[in-house]
Amino acid sequence: MNRLNSHIKRLEIQKRGKLFSLLVAFFLSYSSITSAQKVGNQVPKQSLIQYVNPLMGTDSKYSLSNGNTYPAIATPWGMNFWTPMTSKMGDGWTYKYNENKIRGIKQTHQPSPWINDYAAFSLMAVTGELKYQEDERESWFSHKAEVSKPHYYSVYLADYDVTMEVSPTERAAHFRFTFPEENSSYILLDAFEMGSKVEIIPEQRRIVGYSRNNHGGVPENFHNYWVAEFDRDFEITHSWNNNWQLQKDNLESEGNHVGAIIGFKTQKGEQVHVKVASSFISAEQAQINLNREIGNDSFEKTKQKALEEWEKELGRITIEDDNIDHIRTFYSCLYRVLLFPRKFHEIDADGQLVHYSPYNGKVLPGRMFTDNGFWDTFRAVFPFFTLMYPELNARIMEGLANTYKESGWLPEWASPGHRRSMIGSNSAVNIADSYLKGITDYDAELLYEAMIKNATTEEGRPTDSGGVIESVGREGVGYYNSLGYVPYDVDIRENAARTLEYAFADFNIAQMAKKLGKQEDAKLYFKRAQNYKMVFDKESGWMRGRNKDGTFQSPFNLLKWGDAFTEGNSMHYTWSVFHDVQGLINLMGGDEAFVSKLDNVFSMPPDYDDSYYGHTIHEIREMQIVNMGNYAHGNQPIQHMIYLYNYANQPWKTQQRAREVLTKLYSATPDGYCGDEDNGQTSAWYVFSSMGFYPVTPGTDQYVFGSPLFKKVTLNFENGNQLTIDAPNNSPTNYYINGIRLNGQSHDQTWISHVQLQAGGRLEFDMVNQADSGWGTTNASVPFSMTKK
C-alpha cells in the first residue's frame, strides 16, 4: 500500500511537472508572438522566421495554380536564389509539392513559371553506382525529412543515404553534404543546357565554369560565371558533354550541356562542404563575391548570417494575436513580398557597385534590379516598399534610371532584360508613387523623361524575339493618343484593358508633372487620365472593346475572358479606374447602381466564356472553384475591387468581403494561394489587408480601410517612428468597424494618409459583429477620386 501511495504521488508530481512545462512552453510561445520592439538596425529578439513556410503555394501545376511558387532559399532581394528540383531542367514548375523525387538543388532566378528561369545550374549528391543523368540520379525524398526555411534548406536523399543542406548569401551559397560509409561518393555539378562549361581544378579543390541558359531578355555575351570551392581533395574527376556523354578522368568540358563529377571515399557521417558563388560579370568577379560573402565562414556562420538578415526585415512588422495560423500566413506572405525585384548588381574589387547590363551587354557602374512584372506589382508591392522600405525604393528607382539609359526604355517586365509579358506602362505608376511620397534620392527628371517617352513615342520600341509585339508597354500608343483609346479592330490584343491601364498611368504622369512644376504636361495628362470613359459602354453599363470608327465591338459577352481584356472579363476589368472611382460611379448611374454591380460579381454563379483561349485557362478555373461567384482574386485586375464599396458609402461591405478573402483564400500551406502569387503581389494584398488598409490608388497618398485581421500590429518605419494598430475586440465574428481613433482622435474617413501612417502613434479599431451604417458613410469620408462626390 505504501509503495502504491508512493507511486501515485510520483505520478501526481510528474503530472504537475508536465503541466508546468506545458504552461511555460505556452507562455514562451505566446510571448514570442506578442513581444514587439523597434527594429532599426537591430535583429529582433523574437524569432519570426519560425512562422514562414516557403512551401506555401508549391502544390501547383500548369492547369491549376495554388501559388505557382517554389521554395526560394535566399536573402531578401538576393541576386541568386536556391531551390530544390523535383522536375527536369527547363520545367518552369521546378518544385511540385506532390512529387516524390528530387534531382538536385539549383541556383535559380525564376520570377514566374510563365517567364521561366535563366542562368541556372545545380548540385546533387549520389553514392554507390555513378548516376549523373537527371532521370537516373533522382532520389526519393519525403517532406517528413525536409526542412524548408528562407535561410536554410535540408533534404534527405533516401536512395543515397545522404543529407543535402544549403544556406544562402546575396550572391553565394554554402552547401553541406553528409555522407554514409561508402567507397564511391559523388557530388555532381550540372551546368545545364543552352551553352555551358566546367573545369575541374583538383589542386585548388575547385570547379569553375559558366551557364548560359535563358528564355530571352539577354544579350549575345550573356554568361553566369560560377565557382565552387570544396573542403576536401578529389579522388575521382569526370565530366560529361552533350547528350550526357561521360568523359572519364576528364577535367574540362564545354558544349551545349556539360557537367562535372567529383568523388571520394567517405566515412559514416562525414561532411563535405561546398562554397558556391556566381557573377554575371566575370569568373574573377564570382571569386570576389565568394571571398567577400562567405570567405572562411563555417556553414553554421553562413546560416546564422542569413537568419539574421531575415529576422531584421521580417521584424519591421510584429503581430500580436491568438491565431497562430494567421500569423504563419502573414509572415509567409511577407517573405514573398521581400524576394523581388532581385539585385542584379555586384561589388567589384574596389568596393564599387557595378552591373552587367542585360540590355546592352556592357559592364557599367551603378545599381540594377530585375525579375519583376509591373502589371502585377504596381498594385501593392511597390506601395509597400514606399511605406516600409523607402531607401530600397529609391535604390530601385536608380536601377530604373540605369535601365532607361542602357536600353532607351523603362522596363515593364524584366527577366533579366526586357521581356514580352502582360500589358501597360505601369513603371510610370511606380515612379510617380515613389516621388509623390517623398522618395526623391534619384534622378527624377530623367525618369520623368522616360515616362513621357513611353507615353508618346511609337518608333523604335523593343519587340519580342519574333519582332512582332513590343515588350515595354503602350502598344498602340499612337491610336490611344489620337483617339483616346486603343481600338478593338486594329489587331492589338486586349485593347480595352490597355486603354484603362494607360489612363491610370497618365494620371500618375500628371501627378508627377504637377509635383515637378510642369503645368502644361499635367493638364494634358490629367485630360488623358479621363480616357477610361472612352471604353465605357452606357448601353451595357460595362467596359467594352471599341472599334476604330467609334462603334463598340459586337457581339458583347460580359463573361468572355481575354479578347478585349487581359486574363479576365469585362466584369473584372471594369473596376480598373483606380484614380476616378467617383467618375465610374457617375457613369454607372450613382451609388446604388454601382454597389449593385459590385454585389453581383459575388452573388452570380462562376460562369465564364473561354472561347478566346480555346480552353479553360488556369485563372478561370481558380475563379470557378472557390465559390465566390465571378470574383477572381487569383488574378490581379480585380484585387482592389473589394475596397470600392468605401467610395459608395457602404464601407461595411468592404469589411465583410476583405475578411472573407483573408480567411478563406489564404493559408500557410502548399495550396495556400488561390492563384498565381506573382512577384509578391498576391502576398502584398494579404499583408496590407490584414493590417486593415490597402493602396487602391498608387500615385496618391491614401490607403483605404478594410478589416484588420489581428488584435495588434506594430509597424517600425525607417524614419524611426512606430505605429501601433490596435483592434482588441477583433475576432472571427467581430470584423465590422464601429469606429476608428488615430492618436485618440475620432477618425471618420475611410482612408488614412501616408504621412499620418509614417508619423507613427496609435491607430485604434473598434470592431463589432454587426454592420455599422454610421461610421464612414458621409460624402466627406470617401477616399480620393479625380471626380468629387
C-alpha positions in Angstrom: 0.0 0.0 0.0 2.8 2.4 0.9 4.5 1.6 -2.4 1.2 2.2 -4.2 0.7 5.6 -2.5 4.3 6.5 -3.3 3.7 5.6 -6.9 0.5 7.6 -7.0 2.3 10.6 -5.5 5.1 10.3 -8.1 2.5 10.2 -10.9 0.9 13.4 -9.5 4.3 15.1 -9.3 5.0 14.1 -12.9 1.6 15.4 -14.0 2.2 18.7 -12.2 5.7 18.8 -13.8 4.3 18.2 -17.3 1.5 20.7 -16.7 4.1 23.3 -15.5 6.2 22.5 -18.6 3.2 23.0 -20.9 2.3 26.3 -19.2 5.9 27.5 -19.5 6.0 26.5 -23.2 2.7 28.2 -23.8 3.9 31.3 -22.1 7.1 31.4 -24.0 5.3 30.8 -27.3 2.7 33.5 -26.6 5.4 35.9 -25.5 7.3 35.3 -28.7 4.2 36.1 -30.7 3.2 39.1 -28.8 6.5 40.8 -28.0 7.1 43.8 -30.2 10.0 46.2 -30.4 11.6 48.7 -32.6 13.9 47.2 -35.2 16.2 49.9 -36.6 19.4 48.1 -37.4 18.9 45.5 -34.7 17.9 41.9 -35.1 14.5 41.3 -33.3 14.9 39.3 -30.1 12.0 37.0 -31.0 12.2 34.6 -33.9 9.8 35.4 -36.7 11.3 33.2 -39.3 9.7 30.2 -37.5 6.4 31.3 -38.9 7.5 31.4 -42.5 6.6 28.4 -44.8 8.5 28.7 -48.2 6.4 25.7 -49.3 3.3 27.9 -49.3 1.9 27.8 -52.9 4.1 24.9 -54.2 1.2 22.5 -54.7 0.7 23.8 -58.2 0.7 22.7 -61.8 0.2 24.1 -65.2 -3.6 23.6 -65.1 -4.2 24.9 -61.6 -2.2 27.4 -59.6 -2.2 27.4 -55.8 0.5 30.0 -55.9 2.9 28.7 -58.6 5.7 29.2 -56.2 8.9 27.3 -55.4 10.8 27.3 -52.0 13.2 30.3 -52.5 16.2 29.8 -50.3 17.6 33.3 -50.4 18.3 36.5 -48.7 15.9 39.4 -49.2 16.2 40.7 -52.8 19.3 38.5 -53.3 20.9 38.2 -56.7 20.7 34.4 -56.5 18.1 32.1 -55.1 18.4 28.4 -54.5 15.7 25.8 -54.7 15.3 22.0 -54.8 14.3 20.5 -58.1 11.7 17.8 -58.4 11.3 18.4 -62.2 13.6 18.4 -65.1 15.8 21.3 -66.1 13.8 23.8 -68.1 10.5 23.0 -66.4 9.0 26.2 -65.0 7.3 24.2 -62.3 10.7 23.3 -60.9 9.4 22.1 -57.5 6.0 20.4 -57.2 4.9 19.6 -53.7 3.2 16.4 -54.7 6.2 14.9 -56.4 8.4 12.4 -54.5 11.8 12.6 -56.2 14.5 15.2 -56.1 17.2 15.8 -58.8 19.3 18.4 -57.1 19.4 21.9 -55.7 19.7 24.6 -58.3 20.7 28.3 -58.4 17.6 30.0 -59.8 16.5 33.4 -60.9 13.0 32.5 -61.9 10.3 35.1 -61.2 7.4 33.1 -62.6 6.9 29.7 -64.3 5.4 31.5 -67.2 8.6 33.6 -67.6 10.8 30.6 -66.6 14.4 30.6 -65.4 17.8 31.8 -66.6 21.5 31.2 -65.6 20.6 28.0 -63.6 22.9 25.2 -62.6 22.6 22.6 -59.9 24.4 20.4 -57.3 23.5 16.9 -56.4 25.0 14.0 -54.4 24.9 10.3 -55.2 26.6 7.2 -53.7 27.5 3.8 -55.0 27.0 3.3 -58.7 27.6 6.5 -60.6 24.3 8.0 -61.8 24.6 11.5 -63.2 21.8 11.8 -65.9 18.9 13.7 -64.4 16.4 10.9 -64.8 18.8 8.4 -63.3 20.2 10.4 -60.4 16.9 11.5 -58.8 16.3 10.2 -55.3 13.2 9.6 -53.3 12.6 12.1 -50.6 9.8 12.9 -48.1 8.5 16.2 -46.7 8.9 14.5 -43.3 12.7 14.6 -43.8 12.8 18.0 -45.4 13.4 21.4 -43.7 12.5 24.5 -45.7 13.1 27.9 -44.3 14.0 31.2 -46.1 17.6 30.9 -44.8 18.1 27.2 -44.9 17.0 24.1 -46.7 17.8 20.4 -45.9 16.6 17.2 -47.5 17.4 13.5 -47.0 18.2 11.7 -50.2 16.8 8.3 -49.4 18.3 6.4 -52.3 21.8 7.5 -51.3 21.6 7.9 -47.5 22.8 11.5 -47.9 21.6 14.7 -46.3 22.0 17.8 -48.5 21.8 21.2 -47.0 22.2 24.8 -48.3 22.2 28.3 -46.8 22.4 31.5 -49.0 24.0 34.8 -49.2 23.2 37.5 -51.8 25.4 36.1 -54.5 26.7 32.9 -53.0 25.7 29.8 -51.0 27.1 27.3 -48.6 26.3 23.6 -49.2 26.8 20.8 -46.7 26.6 17.1 -47.7 26.5 14.4 -45.0 27.5 11.0 -46.5 27.3 7.4 -45.4 30.2 5.0 -45.3 30.8 4.4 -49.0 33.7 3.7 -51.3 32.2 5.9 -54.0 30.5 9.1 -53.0 29.9 11.8 -55.6 28.9 15.4 -55.9 27.6 16.4 -59.4 27.6 19.9 -60.8 25.1 20.2 -63.7 25.8 23.3 -65.7 22.6 22.9 -67.8 22.0 23.2 -71.5 22.0 26.1 -73.9 25.7 26.6 -73.5 27.9 25.7 -70.5 31.4 25.0 -69.4 33.0 23.2 -66.5 36.6 23.0 -65.4 37.8 20.9 -62.5 40.9 22.2 -60.7 41.9 19.4 -58.3 44.9 21.2 -56.8 42.6 24.1 -55.8 39.7 21.9 -54.9 37.6 24.0 -57.2 35.2 23.6 -60.1 34.7 26.7 -62.2 32.6 27.4 -65.3 29.6 29.1 -66.7 26.0 28.6 -67.6 24.1 30.4 -70.3 20.6 29.0 -70.2 17.8 31.6 -70.6 14.4 32.2 -72.0 15.0 35.6 -73.6 15.9 39.1 -72.5 19.7 38.6 -72.7 22.4 40.0 -74.9 24.7 37.7 -77.0 27.5 37.8 -74.5 25.3 36.7 -71.6 27.1 34.3 -69.1 26.6 33.3 -65.5 30.1 32.6 -64.3 30.4 30.5 -61.1 33.0 29.0 -58.8 32.6 26.0 -56.4 35.1 25.5 -53.6 35.3 22.2 -51.8 36.9 21.4 -48.4 38.5 18.1 -49.3 40.6 16.6 -52.0 39.1 15.0 -55.1 39.8 11.3 -55.7 37.6 10.9 -58.8 37.2 13.6 -61.5 35.0 13.1 -64.5 32.9 15.4 -66.7 30.2 14.9 -69.3 29.5 16.6 -72.6 26.5 16.9 -74.9 23.9 14.1 -74.8 25.2 13.0 -71.4 28.4 11.6 -72.8 30.6 10.6 -69.8 34.2 11.7 -70.1 36.2 9.7 -67.6 39.1 11.4 -65.8 38.4 14.5 -67.9 38.9 17.8 -66.1 37.2 20.1 -68.7 34.2 20.1 -70.9 32.4 22.8 -72.9 29.3 22.4 -75.1 25.6 22.7 -75.2 25.1 20.8 -71.9 28.0 19.8 -69.7 28.7 18.9 -66.1 31.3 17.9 -63.6 31.6 14.9 -61.3 34.0 14.7 -58.3 34.1 11.8 -56.0 35.8 10.2 -52.9 35.5 7.6 -50.2 33.5 8.7 -47.2 33.1 7.6 -43.6 29.6 7.4 -42.0 28.6 10.9 -41.0 31.4 12.5 -43.0 30.6 16.0 -44.1 31.7 17.7 -47.3 31.3 21.5 -47.6 31.0 23.4 -50.9 31.0 27.2 -51.2 29.5 28.4 -54.4 29.3 31.9 -55.8 28.4 33.4 -59.2 28.7 36.6 -61.3 27.2 37.9 -64.5 30.3 39.9 -65.0 33.3 37.5 -64.9 34.8 34.5 -63.3 37.1 36.8 -61.4 34.1 38.6 -60.0 32.5 35.3 -59.0 35.6 34.6 -56.8 35.4 38.1 -55.4 31.7 37.5 -54.5 32.6 34.2 -52.8 35.5 35.7 -50.8 33.5 38.7 -49.7 30.2 37.0 -48.8 31.4 33.7 -47.3 35.2 33.7 -47.2 36.3 31.5 -44.2 32.9 31.3 -42.7 31.6 27.9 -41.5 28.3 26.5 -42.7 26.7 27.5 -39.4 28.0 31.0 -39.7 26.6 31.4 -43.2 23.3 30.1 -42.0 23.2 32.4 -39.0 24.0 35.5 -41.1 21.1 34.6 -43.5 18.8 34.1 -40.5 19.7 37.5 -39.1 19.0 39.2 -42.4 15.6 37.7 -42.5 14.8 38.4 -38.8 15.7 42.0 -39.3 13.4 42.5 -42.3 10.5 40.4 -41.0 10.8 42.3 -37.7 9.8 45.6 -39.2 6.3 44.3 -38.6 5.3 42.5 -35.5 2.0 40.8 -34.8 0.1 40.1 -31.6 -2.8 37.7 -31.9 -4.1 34.4 -30.6 -4.5 32.8 -34.1 -1.1 31.1 -34.9 -2.3 30.1 -38.3 -3.0 33.7 -39.4 0.4 34.7 -38.0 2.1 32.0 -40.1 0.2 33.1 -43.2 1.2 36.7 -42.6 4.9 36.1 -42.3 4.9 33.6 -45.2 3.3 36.3 -47.3 5.7 38.9 -46.1 8.6 36.7 -47.0 7.3 36.5 -50.6 7.0 40.3 -50.8 10.7 40.7 -49.8 12.1 38.5 -52.6 11.6 40.5 -55.8 12.9 42.5 -57.6 16.3 41.0 -57.2 19.6 42.8 -57.1 21.4 42.4 -60.4 24.4 44.5 -59.3 27.7 43.3 -57.7 30.5 44.9 -55.8 33.9 44.9 -57.5 37.4 44.5 -56.1 37.5 48.3 -55.3 34.2 48.2 -53.5 32.3 49.9 -56.3 28.8 48.9 -57.4 28.8 47.6 -60.9 26.5 45.5 -63.0 26.4 43.5 -66.2 23.7 45.2 -68.3 21.1 42.7 -69.6 20.2 45.5 -72.1 23.4 46.2 -73.9 25.8 43.6 -72.6 28.3 46.1 -71.0 29.7 46.2 -67.5 28.6 49.5 -66.1 28.7 51.4 -62.8 25.7 51.6 -60.5 22.6 49.6 -59.5 20.4 47.3 -61.4 17.3 45.4 -60.3 15.4 42.8 -62.3 12.9 40.0 -62.3 9.6 41.9 -61.9 6.4 42.3 -63.8 5.0 45.7 -63.0 1.5 44.7 -64.3 1.3 42.7 -61.0 3.4 44.7 -58.6 2.4 48.3 -59.2 -0.8 47.5 -57.2 0.6 46.7 -53.8 4.2 45.5 -53.8 5.8 48.9 -54.7 3.4 50.8 -52.5 4.5 48.5 -49.7 8.1 49.5 -50.4 7.2 53.2 -50.4 5.7 52.7 -47.0 8.1 50.3 -45.3 11.3 50.4 -47.4 11.7 53.9 -48.8 15.5 53.5 -49.0 15.2 50.3 -51.1 12.5 52.0 -53.2 15.0 54.8 -54.0 17.7 52.3 -55.0 15.2 50.5 -57.3 14.4 53.9 -58.9 18.2 54.3 -59.5 18.1 50.9 -61.3 15.2 52.0 -63.4 17.1 55.1 -64.5 20.0 52.9 -65.5 17.7 50.6 -67.5 16.5 53.7 -69.4 20.0 54.9 -70.0 21.1 51.5 -71.2 18.1 50.4 -73.3 16.3 53.7 -74.1 13.1 52.5 -72.4 11.7 51.8 -69.0 11.1 48.1 -68.2 7.6 46.7 -67.8 8.6 43.0 -67.4 12.3 42.4 -66.9 13.9 39.0 -66.6 16.7 39.8 -66.8 16.3 42.3 -69.7 13.1 43.3 -71.5 10.6 40.5 -71.8 7.2 40.5 -73.6 4.6 39.6 -71.0 1.4 41.4 -69.9 0.4 44.9 -70.8 0.5 48.5 -69.7 3.1 51.1 -68.8 3.0 50.6 -65.1 6.6 51.7 -64.5 5.1 55.2 -64.5 2.9 54.3 -61.6 5.8 53.0 -59.5 8.0 56.1 -60.3 5.2 58.6 -59.5 4.1 56.8 -56.4 7.7 56.9 -55.1 8.3 60.5 -55.9 4.9 61.8 -54.6 5.5 60.1 -51.3 8.7 61.9 -50.8 11.3 59.4 -52.0 13.4 61.6 -54.2 17.1 60.4 -53.9 17.5 59.6 -57.6 17.3 61.4 -60.9 13.6 62.1 -61.0 13.9 64.4 -64.1 15.5 61.5 -66.1 12.8 59.1 -65.1 10.1 61.7 -65.9 11.7 62.0 -69.4 11.5 58.2 -69.7 7.8 58.2 -68.7 7.0 60.8 -71.3 8.9 58.9 -74.0 7.0 55.7 -73.2 3.7 57.6 -73.4 4.3 59.4 -76.7 6.8 57.5 -78.9 5.9 54.7 -81.2 9.1 54.3 -83.1 11.9 52.0 -82.0 10.1 50.2 -79.3 11.8 46.9 -78.3 9.9 43.8 -79.6 9.8 40.2 -78.7 12.1 37.7 -80.4 9.8 37.4 -83.4 9.9 41.2 -83.8 6.1 41.4 -83.6 4.8 42.5 -80.2 6.6 45.2 -78.3 7.9 44.5 -74.8 7.9 47.8 -72.9 4.2 48.6 -72.6 1.9 51.1 -74.5 1.4 49.0 -77.6 -1.0 51.1 -79.8 0.1 54.3 -78.2 -0.5 56.3 -81.4 -4.1 55.1 -81.6 -4.5 55.9 -77.9 -3.2 59.4 -78.1 -5.2 60.3 -81.2 -8.5 58.5 -80.5 -8.4 58.3 -76.7 -8.4 54.5 -76.7 -6.8 51.5 -78.3 -9.2 50.2 -80.9 -10.6 46.7 -80.9 -10.3 46.1 -84.7 -6.7 47.0 -85.4 -5.1 43.7 -84.4 -3.9 44.8 -81.0 -4.9 42.3 -78.4 -6.5 43.2 -75.0 -7.2 46.7 -76.2 -9.9 47.8 -73.7 -7.6 46.7 -70.8 -4.7 48.6 -72.4 -6.9 51.8 -72.6 -7.8 51.5 -68.9 -4.2 50.9 -67.8 -2.8 53.7 -70.0 -5.3 56.1 -68.5 -4.2 55.3 -65.0 -0.5 55.6 -66.0 -1.4 59.0 -67.5 -2.9 60.0 -64.1 0.4 59.2 -62.4 2.3 61.1 -65.1 0.0 64.1 -64.5 0.6 63.8 -60.7 4.3 63.8 -61.1 4.3 66.6 -63.7 2.3 68.7 -61.2 4.8 68.0 -58.5 7.7 68.9 -60.8 6.0 72.2 -61.8 5.3 71.1 -65.4 1.8 72.5 -65.5 1.2 72.1 -69.3 2.1 68.5 -69.1 0.0 68.0 -66.0 -3.0 69.5 -67.8 -2.5 67.2 -70.8 -2.2 64.0 -68.8 -5.0 64.8 -66.4 -7.1 65.1 -69.5 -5.8 61.7 -70.9 -6.5 60.2 -67.5 -10.2 60.5 -68.4 -9.8 58.2 -71.4 -11.2 55.3 -69.4 -14.6 56.8 -70.3 -13.9 56.1 -74.0 -14.4 52.3 -73.5 -17.3 52.5 -71.1 -20.5 51.4 -72.9 -23.5 53.1 -71.4 -25.9 50.6 -73.0 -24.5 47.6 -71.2 -23.0 49.6 -68.2 -19.7 47.9 -68.5 -16.3 48.4 -70.2 -16.2 47.1 -73.7 -13.9 46.9 -76.7 -14.4 49.8 -79.2 -13.7 49.9 -82.9 -11.6 52.5 -84.7 -14.8 54.1 -86.1 -16.2 54.7 -82.6 -18.7 51.8 -82.6 -18.5 49.2 -79.8 -17.3 45.7 -80.5 -20.2 43.3 -81.1 -21.4 40.8 -80.1 -20.6 41.6 -76.4 -20.4 38.9 -73.8 -19.8 40.3 -70.3 -18.2 37.0 -69.2 -15.8 36.5 -72.1 -12.3 36.2 -70.8 -9.4 37.7 -72.9 -10.3 39.3 -76.2 -10.6 43.0 -75.2 -9.3 42.2 -71.7 -6.2 40.7 -70.1 -6.7 37.4 -68.2 -10.2 38.4 -67.2 -13.5 39.6 -68.5 -15.3 43.0 -68.5 -16.8 42.2 -65.1 -13.3 42.1 -63.7 -11.6 44.9 -65.6 -14.4 47.5 -65.4 -13.2 48.4 -62.0 -9.7 49.4 -63.2 -10.4 53.1 -62.8 -8.2 53.4 -59.7 -7.9 57.2 -59.9 -11.5 58.2 -60.6 -13.9 55.8 -58.9 -16.5 58.6 -58.4 -16.3 59.2 -62.2 -17.1 55.5 -62.7 -19.9 55.6 -60.2 -21.4 58.5 -62.1 -21.1 56.6 -65.4 -23.0 53.7 -63.8 -25.8 55.8 -62.5 -24.9 56.5 -58.9 -24.0 54.7 -55.7 -26.8 52.2 -55.7 -26.2 51.0 -59.2 -22.5 50.9 -58.6 -22.9 48.8 -55.4 -25.4 46.5 -57.2 -22.8 45.7 -59.8 -20.2 45.1 -57.1 -22.6 42.8 -55.3 -23.4 41.0 -58.5 -19.8 39.9 -59.0 -20.0 37.9 -55.8 -23.6 36.7 -56.0 -23.7 35.3 -59.5 -22.5 31.8 -60.4 -18.9 31.4 -61.6 -20.0 31.4 -65.3 -17.4 32.1 -68.0 -16.7 32.1 -71.7 -13.3 30.8 -72.5 -13.7 30.7 -76.3 -10.9 33.4 -76.9 -8.3 31.0 -75.5 -9.9 27.8 -76.9 -9.6 26.1 -73.4 -10.2 26.9 -69.8 -7.1 28.7 -68.6 -5.9 28.2 -65.1 -7.1 31.7 -64.0 -10.6 30.8 -65.0 -10.5 27.5 -63.1 -9.2 29.2 -60.0 -12.1 31.7 -60.0 -14.6 28.9 -60.6 -13.7 26.6 -57.7 -13.6 29.0 -54.7 -17.4 29.6 -54.5 -17.2 33.4 -54.6 -19.2 34.0 -57.8 -17.2 35.8 -60.5 -14.7 37.3 -58.1 -11.3 36.2 -59.4 -8.9 37.1 -56.6 -6.3 34.6 -58.0 -5.5 37.2 -60.7 -4.5 40.8 -60.2 -7.0 43.0 -62.1 -9.8 42.6 -59.5 -7.8 42.6 -56.3 -8.6 46.2 -55.4 -12.3 45.8 -56.1 -13.4 44.9 -52.6 -12.3 48.3 -51.4 -14.5 50.2 -53.7 -17.6 49.9 -51.5 -16.0 52.7 -49.4 -16.4 55.1 -52.3 -20.2 54.5 -52.4 -20.7 55.0 -48.7 -21.1 51.3 -47.8 -17.8 50.5 -46.1 -19.2 47.6 -44.1 -19.3 45.6 -47.3 -15.6 46.1 -47.9 -15.0 45.0 -44.3 -17.0 41.8 -44.8 -15.5 40.9 -48.1 -12.0 41.7 -47.1 -12.2 39.4 -44.0 -13.7 36.7 -46.1 -10.9 36.7 -48.6 -8.2 36.9 -45.9 -9.5 33.9 -44.0 -10.9 31.8 -46.9 -8.4 32.2 -49.8 -5.0 32.2 -47.9 -3.1 29.8 -45.6 0.5 29.0 -45.0 0.2 25.6 -46.7 1.3 24.2 -50.0 -2.1 25.0 -51.5 -2.2 28.3 -49.7 -2.9 30.8 -52.5 -5.9 31.0 -54.8 -3.9 31.7 -58.0 -0.5 32.9 -59.1 1.5 34.6 -56.3 3.3 36.8 -58.9 6.4 38.5 -57.5 4.8 39.3 -54.2 1.6 40.9 -55.4 -0.9 38.4 -54.1 1.1 38.3 -50.9 1.2 42.0 -50.6 -2.6 42.2 -50.8 -2.7 39.9 -47.7 0.0 41.9 -45.8 -1.8 45.2 -46.4 -5.3 43.9 -46.0 -4.6 42.0 -42.8 -3.2 45.3 -41.3 -6.6 46.9 -42.2 -5.9 49.1 -45.2 -4.9 48.9 -48.9 -3.3 51.2 -51.5 -6.2 51.4 -54.0 -4.7 54.4 -55.9 -0.9 54.5 -56.1 0.1 58.0 -57.1 -1.9 59.4 -54.2 -1.1 59.5 -50.5 -4.1 57.4 -49.4 -4.7 53.9 -48.1 -8.3 52.7 -47.9 -9.6 50.9 -44.9 -10.8 47.3 -44.9 -11.0 45.0 -41.9 -7.9 44.4 -39.8 -7.3 40.7 -39.1 -5.1 40.9 -36.0 -5.6 42.2 -32.5 -2.4 44.2 -32.6 0.2 45.1 -35.3 3.3 47.2 -34.8 5.0 48.9 -37.8 8.6 50.1 -37.4 9.3 52.7 -40.0 12.7 53.6 -41.4 12.3 57.2 -40.1 12.4 55.8 -36.5 8.7 56.2 -35.9 6.5 53.4 -34.7 2.8 52.9 -35.4 0.6 50.5 -33.3 -2.6 49.2 -34.9 -4.9 48.1 -32.1 -8.1 46.1 -32.7 -8.5 44.3 -29.3 -12.1 43.2 -29.9 -11.2 41.6 -33.2 -12.5 38.0 -33.6 -13.8 35.7 -36.3 -17.2 37.4 -35.9 -16.2 40.9 -35.0 -14.9 42.1 -38.4 -17.0 45.2 -38.8 -15.7 48.7 -37.9 -17.7 50.6 -35.4 -15.2 53.4 -35.2 -11.6 54.4 -35.6 -9.3 56.6 -33.5 -6.0 58.0 -34.6 -3.9 59.1 -31.6 -7.0 59.4 -29.5 -9.0 61.4 -32.1 -12.0 60.1 -33.8 -11.3 59.3 -37.5 -14.4 59.1 -39.7 -12.6 58.9 -43.0 -12.5 55.5 -44.8 -8.9 56.2 -45.6 -5.6 57.2 -43.9 -2.8 59.2 -45.5 0.8 58.1 -46.0 2.0 61.0 -43.8 -0.4 60.0 -41.0 0.9 56.4 -41.0 4.6 57.3 -41.1 4.1 59.8 -38.3 3.5 56.9 -36.0 1.4 56.7 -32.9 -1.7 54.6 -32.3 -4.4 53.6 -34.7 -7.4 52.0 -32.9 -10.2 50.0 -34.5 -13.4 49.3 -32.6 -14.5 46.0 -34.0 -18.1 44.7 -33.7 -20.1 41.8 -35.0 -22.8 43.8 -36.9 -22.5 46.1 -39.8 -22.4 49.8 -38.8 -24.2 52.0 -41.2 -23.0 55.1 -39.4 -19.2 55.1 -39.5 -17.5 56.3 -42.7 -20.7 56.9 -44.6 -20.7 60.6 -45.3 -19.5 62.2 -48.5 -16.6 63.7 -46.6 -15.5 60.1 -45.6 -14.8 58.8 -49.1 -11.2 58.3 -50.4 -9.6 60.2 -53.3 -11.2 60.4 -56.7 -10.4 62.8 -59.5 -14.2 63.5 -59.7 -15.6 64.8 -56.4 -18.7 63.3 -54.9 
